[in-house]
C-alpha cells in the first residue's frame, strides 16, 4: 500500500507526561499513537504488583490516560498500540473493554501474549517478542492493541507491517521501521529532552513536544513533531536518541538485525529529519529474555561529614557501623562534596552513604538504621545524618537469558477472540553470527595500558593522534553524549558536531582514554564501536550497574548522567578542528547547528556506505 504512515508516541516510560496522549491527539494528524511503558525495572515493579494481586501486572496509569481520550481516538480513526499490558496484557485488554462500556463507546481490542515464560524460580521471565503479532491484530480491525514484553521499536514496526504488507523477507524495510521505532520509543528524548546542547533549543528545552515518525513504504522515515510544540527535531537530537541504549552497529531484534552503521540522517525542513539508507539482515535464532528475581532487602543511611579530617571521620563511622551490625552486605561511598575554606556548612561537608543489602529483612531494616542513628552523640565531631531510621525495602536482581524463537508461543488474540499463532522467522542466523565482529573493539580494562583489540585482528596499539596545538577545556565543548542502562551494563554514545572534530574524536577517544576520564570503568570490560555515519563512538560498559538498576547503589543507578560526566571532564582540546557550530540561525530559524552527519564525506570513506 502506498502513502505515509504517521506514528506518534505519547509515553516513553511508566510515569511519563500524563497529558501527552491528549496533546498528541489534539495536536495534528496521526494514524497510530503508541505508548511505551516497559523497562527492565518496570517489569520488576509489575511483578511485585502481581504478588499482591494476580489481577494486576499492567500499567494502570494508561487506563486513566485512555479514559480522557479514547473517544477522540475512535472519532479520528487513530489506532492505539501500547505495551502497557506488561505482565497481564489480557487483563488490560479486558479493562479497556470495561472502560469503553462505561463510556458508551464501541472499541475493538486485540492483544499479544506468549512472552511470559514458565520460570518457577523467577519473579518474572519475559521474552522480547517482535512486531508481527501487533500487525495481525491491526489487520483484524483492532482499534487498540495491547502487548506484553515486545521490543520497544515493535510498537511502530507492527503498524507499518499492517499498513504496507511487509513480509518476513522485507528486511531493509523492517530495519528502517525499527530505527524509526527506536527513535520515538523514548518520547520527548528525540525532540530535545535530555539533550546535551539544550541551551540551543528554541525554548531552552522547557517543554519538548512528543515525536512523530512518518514511515514510508520502503521503511525510510521522517522524524518530526506537531507544529507549535516545544523542543526541536534536528540531526543532533535524532543522533542522540539513536545512540541511546544500543551496543554495536548490529542492533539485534526478533524480526531483523538492523545495521546502525547504514543509517543516514539529513535535514528535511524545519523540525524534520529524514532517516534512510537502513539495511537489515536476518534476525538471530534466539530471543532475549528479561528475568527478574527478588534479591533481598536494602536500606541506606547518609552521614554528613563537615570540615577537617573527612577521611578519618569516614573511617570511624565505618568501624562503628560494622561493629554494630557486622560487615556482610555493607557498602560505604564517600562523596567529596566539600570545598576548602568554605563559608557555610553545606559547602564544607562531604556525604558518607552507607548501604546494606541482606536476605534478612530485620537486619537490613531497623537493626541497621537504628544503629546508625545511635552514633549521633558517640562518633565524629559534628555528626549528623540526612535520613531518619526506616525499614528495609525489597530489591530485584536482573539477568538476561536467551531462548530459541521457535520455543516461544507468540500469540495474537484478535478483537473477536480468535487466537492466532505467529510463526517464528523462517530465516535466522546463529546468535554469534548476528553480530558483525569486524566493527567490535573489546578490551578488559584492568590494565589501562592494554591496547584496544579489534575482534578478528592482531592486537594493535591505541592510535596516536598527530601533534597539534591544544587548549584546556571541557570535552563537552566539542561533543555531545547520551548514556543509559541495559540490565547491569551501561552504554555511552559520544558524537562529534563537525566532520573535522569527528576526525579527532575517533582517534582520541579510545577505551584506554575512557578509563582515564572515567576511572570507575578501569576494572570493567568495555566495548568500543564506531558509527561513522553518525560521527559517533559508542561504548558498552559491562557490569557498571552490578546486578541491575534495582540492585545498584551507584549514585547514578541508571547511568543516565554518565555522558554528562564525561563531557564535563577537562581535556586537551584541539584548536585546529572546527569548534562548536556557529551561533547564527539555520535555515529553519533555529540557533546554529552543525553540518548534518551523512551529508558530506568524512574521515575513513564515503559517508552513507554500509557494509551489508
N, C-alpha and C positions, 0 to 999 in steps of 0.2 A: 504494500500500500504506500502511496506517495504522501507527501506532506511532512509537516514537522510536529513532533510530539513535545508539548510544553509540560515539563515535570517540575513542580515546585517542591520545596521542603519546608516543613514547619516545626521540626524538632530535631535537635542533634543529640539529645541525651534526656534521661528521665529527670525532669526538673528544669528543662529549658523554658524560654519565654512563654507564659501561659497564653497570651493573646495572639501568638504568631499564626495560629490556624485561622482566626478571624481576619487578621491583617492580610494573609496571603489570598484568601478567598475574595476579599473586598478590593484588593489592590490592582487586579487586572486579570487578563485571560489566562486560564490554565486548563489543561486536560486531565492532569493527575496531580494529586497532592500527597506527598509522602511524609511519614514521621518516623524517625529513628529514636528508639528509647533504650536500646540494649547495649550494655558493655559487660566486660567480664565481672566487674564489681556489681553491676545491676543484677546479674544472674544470681549472685550470692544473696543479695537483698531479697529478691523474689523467692529464692529457695527458703529463706528463713520465714517469709510470709506464709508459705505453704505448710511449713511445720506447724504454724499456729492455726491455719485454716486451709484445708485442702481445696476450697473453692476459690482461693486467691491464687497468686502467682502471675498476674498480669499487671500492666501499668495502669493503675486506677485513675491517675490524672487524665489519661487520654479520654476516658468516658466523660469527664466533666468538661473537657475542651470540646468534645464532639457534640455535647448537648446543645451548645450555643450556635453550632454552625452546620449540623447535619442537613437541616432543611435547605440551607443555602447551597450546599454542595450538590444535593439532589436536583434542585431547581436549575442549576447552571451546568449540570452534566459533568461535574468534576468528580472523578473517581478517586477514592482514598485507599492508600496502601500503607500499612504500618506493621512494624514488628512488635508493637506494644503487647501482643499476646504473650510474650515472654515464655513462661513455663506452662501456660494454660491457654493456648490460642482458642480452643473450643469454648472455654469459659468466657473469654472476652467476646467472641462471636455471639454467644447466646445473650450476653449482657447488652450488646448493641441492638440485637433484635428486640429485647425488652424495652430499651430506651426508645426505639422507634415507635413501638406500640404506644408507649406513654405519650409521645409527642404527636401521635396521629399520623405517622409517616409510614410509607411502604419502602422498605430497603431490602436489597438482595445482598446477603453477606456470605462470602466464602472464606475459608481459612486453610492454612497449610500446616501440616503436622508431620511427625515422624522423626524430628530432630532429637527428641528426648531418648536417651539410650538407657537400657536397664543396667544400672550400676549400683547394686545394693550397698556398696562400701562408699558411695559418694553422695553428697548432698544434692548436687546437680551434675549432669553429664549431657551435653548437647552438642550434636554435630552441626557444622555450618552448612546449611543447605543452599542450593542455588536458586535461580530465578524462574525455572520452567513451571513450578507449581503455582506461582503467582500468576503467570501467564495463562495457565489453564483455568483458574478461577475467573480472570477477566474475560477470557474467551467465552465462558459460560454466562456472562452477563452480570457479574458481581459489581455492585456499586462500591462496596467496601471489601478489602481483602486484609485479613489479619494473619500474621505469621508468628511463629516462634523464632528460634535462632536461625536466621538466614544471614548470609553475608550482608553487610550494610548496603553495598552497592546494588544488591539484587532488588532492592525496593524500586530502583529506577530501571534496571535491566528488564525485569519482568514485564512492565507496561510496554517497553519498547519491543519485546518479543511479540506480545499480543498485537501491537499496532502494525508492525512491519512484517510479521510472519516469518521471522528468522528461525532457522533450524540449528541443530547442534553443530553443523559444519560451517556456519557463518561466523567463523572465529574472529575475523577482524572487526565485524560489526559488533559482536558481543564484547570484544575488548574495548572498543570505543565507548560503548554504553557503560561499561564497567568504570572507565575513567570518569565519565560524567556523573555516575552514581557516587563514586568516591569523593568527587569534588563537592557535591551538595549534601552528603550524608551528615556533616557536622554543622549544618545550618549556617549561621552568620560567620562562621570561621573562614569562609571563602569570599565574603563580601566586606572584609575589613576587620572582623573580630579577631582579637589576639594577634594582630599584625605588627611586625617589628617596627614598621615606619608609620604607625598610627597617627603621628602628628601631621603627616602629609595628606591625610584623608580630608575630603571637603568639610565634613562635620567634626573632624578631630576624633572620629571613632566613637561618638557618643551613643548612637543607636543604629547600628547597621541593619539594613533590611535582610530578609531571608532570600536564598538564592533560587534561581530557575535554570534548568538545563533544557535548551531547545535541541532535542535529539533528532537527527536526520536519518533517512532510510539506510545510509551506509555506515551508521554508527558514529559519525562525526557529530559535533555539538557546538553550540554557542552558550557560554555561561553568561548570565545576566541577572537582573533583579527588577522588581516592579519600579516604574518611574516614581520619582519623588521620595523614595525610601533612602535611609541613611547609608553611610559607608561608601564603598566603591567596588567595582569589579574591574581589575586591571590584571595585566600579565603577572605582576608580582603577587597580588593577593591570591591568584589562582595557583601560582607556583608554590606558595607557602602551604596551601592545603594539599596540593599534590604530593608534597614531601611528608605529609603528616601520617605517622604510624605505618610506614612502609619499610621494606627491607631493601633487597637488591633490585636490579632492573626487571627481574621476572616477578610479577605480582600474581601469586598463586590464588586461584579461585576454583570453585566447584564446577564451573561451566567453561572456563577458559583461563589460560595463563596470559596475562596482559603484559606486554613489553613496554614498560615505562620509559625505556630509552628511545622509543619511537614517537613519543608524544610530541606534537608541535603546538605551541601556543602563539597566537597572533592577535593583535588588537583588531576589533571588528566594529569600531564606533564607540560612542560614549557608554561606559558601563557594559561593554560587550567584549568577550574574549572568545575567539574561535579555537576549538580543540580538534585537531585532526591528525592524520598520519599514523594512527594507533594500529599496531599489529598484534595479532593473537595467535597462540599455539594451543594444542590440545591440553586439557586440564590434567592434573595428577590423578592417579587411580584411587587416591585416598581423600577423605575429608578430615579437616581439622576438628578436634573435639575439645570443647571447653569444659574442664572438670573443676568443680569447687567442693571443698570439704571444710568443715569446721575444724580449725587448727587448735583451738583452746580459748583462753581468756587473756585479756590485756588491760593494762592500766598505765597511767602516766602521771608524774608529778614534776613540776618545774621549780627549781630553786633560783633565786636572784642573788648573784654574787657581785657585790659592789666594791669598787675601789682597788686597793692593793692586794697582792698575793692571790690573784684569781686561781692559778693552777693549784696552789696549796689548799685553798678553800674547797675546790672541787675534789681533790684527793681525800680531804677529811670527810666530806659528805659520802663519798663512795664507800669508804671504810665503814662508816656508821650504818649506812643502809644495808650493806652486805652482812654486817654483824647482826642486824635486826631480823632480816628475812631470809638470809642465805644468798649466795651469788648466782645460783642457777636461774637462767632466764632474764637476768638483769642486763640492761644496756644503758650506758651513760654517754650523752652527747653534749659537749661543751661548745656553746655558740658564743664566740668572742665578739659580742656586740658593743663592748665597752670602748671608750675613747680615752686617750691620755689627757690628763689635766682638764677633765670635763667639768662643767659648771652646774650640772644638775644630776640627780640620782639616776635617771633613766639612761642618759648617755654615758654614765660612769659604770654601768652594770653589764655583766655577762649573764647568760642564761644556761643553767645546767639542766638538761632534760633527762629525766630518769624514767625508763620504760621497763615494764615487767610483763613477760608473756609466760603463761603456765597453763597446764591442763587442769590445775586445781583452782576453781573459781574463788574459793575462800582466801588462798594465799595471794592471788593476784588482786583481790578486792581490798576490803578494809584492812586486812592484815598488813598489806603493803602501804596503802595511802595513809593509814593512821601512824605507821612507823615513821613515815617521812614528816608528818606534822609534829610528831613528838620531839623532833630535833630543833624546833623553833627557838628554845631557850637553852639548848645544850650543844650547839655546834659552832660554826664560824661567826665572827663578828658581823652584825648586820643581817643575820639570817632571816629570810622571808621567802614565801612561796607565792606563786601566781595562781595556784589551784587549790581547791578545797578537797578534803578527803572524800572519795567516792568509791562505788563498787566497780568491779571489772565488767568489761563488755566482751562478748564473743567476737572472734575474728576468723576470717576464712583464709584458706590456702588454695591458690590456683595452680593447676598443672594443665599442660596441653598434651593431647593424645591424637592419634590418627586411626581411622578405621577405613576399610575398603568401601568405596562408594556403593558397591552392589549390596553391602550388608545393611544399609540404612534405608528404611521404608519411607521414602519421600512421597507424601500423600497430599493431594489437593482435594479438599472437601468442598464441592460446588454448592452454590446457593440452594439448589434443590435437595441437597443432602447426599448426592452421589459421591462416592469415594473413588477417586481416580489415582492410580499408581503412576508415579513419574519415573520412568526408567532412567538408569544412570547413563552418562555419555557413552556412546558406542566406541569412541576412540579416546584412550587415555595414555598417559606415559607414566613410567615409574616415578615415584616421588623425587628420587635423587636426580633423575634426568629432567625434571620440570624446571630446574634452576640452571641457568647458563653460568657455569663456573668461571668462564673466561673473564667475567666482569667483577669477580669477587676477590677482594683483598682481605685476608683474615690474619689476625695476629693475636696471640695471648700476650698481654702487656705486662706480665710480671717483671720483665726486664725491659725498661724503656729504650734500651739500645737495640733491641731485636728489630730487624728490618721488616717492613711490610712484605708479605709473600703472596703475590697473585696466584690463586689456585691454578695448578696445571703448568706452572713455570718454575724456573730455578729461582732461589732466593735473590732478591735484589735489595740494594740499599735505598733508603728514603731519598727521593730526588733532591738535589741541592739547587735551590734557585740561584740564578746568576746574581752577582753582587750589583746592587743598585742603591741609590740614595733612599733613606728611610726616615720616618718621623714616628715619634711615640704617640700612640693614641688607642682608643678602644677599637677592637676588631669590628664592632657593630657600625662604625662609620662607613665601612665598605661593603658589609654583607648583611643579609637577613637570615633568620633562623626560625625553625619550628620544631618542637620536640613533643614527645608523648610516650605512652606506655603500651606495652603488649605483654600482659602477664608480668613476669619478673624481669623482663627486658625493657630497655628504653631505646627509642630511636631519636636521632638528632640530625635533621636536614639543614644544610647551610647553602645558601645560594649567593652568587655574585650579582651585583647590579649592572655591571657593564662587561662587555667582552674582554676588555683589557684586564679588568680585575679578576675575571674568571681564569685567565692565563696564569695569574699569580696564585690564586686560591688553590687551584688543582694541584700545583706543585708544593705549595707551602703547608697546607693543612693535611698533614699525614696523621697516621694513627699515633706515632710517637709524639708529635707535637700536641695532639689532643690530650694525651696523658700529662704533658707538661702543663697545659692550660686547665685541665680538669683532673686534679690528682686522684679523685675518688675512682677514676676509671683505670688506674695503673695496674691493679691486680686482677682485672677482669678481661675476658675475651671480647675483642672489639672487631667488628667487620666494617670495612670501608667500601663504599660503592660510588662510582662516578656516573652522573647523568648529564652528559654534555649538552643535550638539547635544552636542559633547564639551567645550565651553568651552575650545577649543584653537585655537592657530595653529600652522601647520606651515611651516617654511622649507626650501626646496631650495637648496642652495649649490653652484652649478655649478663644477666644476674644483678644489674644495678638496683633493682627493686625487690630483691630477695624472693620471697615466696608469693609475690604479687602485691597489688595495691592494698588490699585489705589487711595484709600482714605487715606491710612496710612501716618502719618507724622513721624513715628518712623524712627530713623537714619538708621536702617536695615529693610526696609519695607517688605521684603520677608522672614525675619528670616533666611537667608542663613548663617549668621555668628554666629547664636545663639550657635551652637555646639562648635565653636572655642572659644567663650567667656567662656563657661562652662569649657572647657579644660584648659583655662589659669588661672582659679581660684586656689589659693594656699590652699591646704588642708593637713590634716594629712594622709599621705600615709602609708600603712602597709609595714613593712620591711620583714615580713615572706613570703607572697605570692611571686611567681616568678615575677620578674620585666619585663621590655621590652624584646623582643626577642633578641637572641644573634646576634652579628654583622657579624658572618660568613656567607658565601654564602649558599643558599639552593641547592637542587638537580638540580634546573634549572639554577644555576649560578647567581641568583639574591641575593641581600642583605638578611640577615637572616629574616625569617618570623616566626610567632607564630604557634604552633600546630593548625591545622585546626579545627574550630568548627564542631562537628558532627563526629569526628574520634575517640573519646575516651569518656568514661563515665564522666560526670561532676556532680556537686552537684545537688541533687534533683532527681536522677533517671537516667535511661539509655538514653543517647543522641540518638535522632533519633526516639523515640517512640512517635507517635502522639496520640491525644485523640479521633480522629474521625475515 
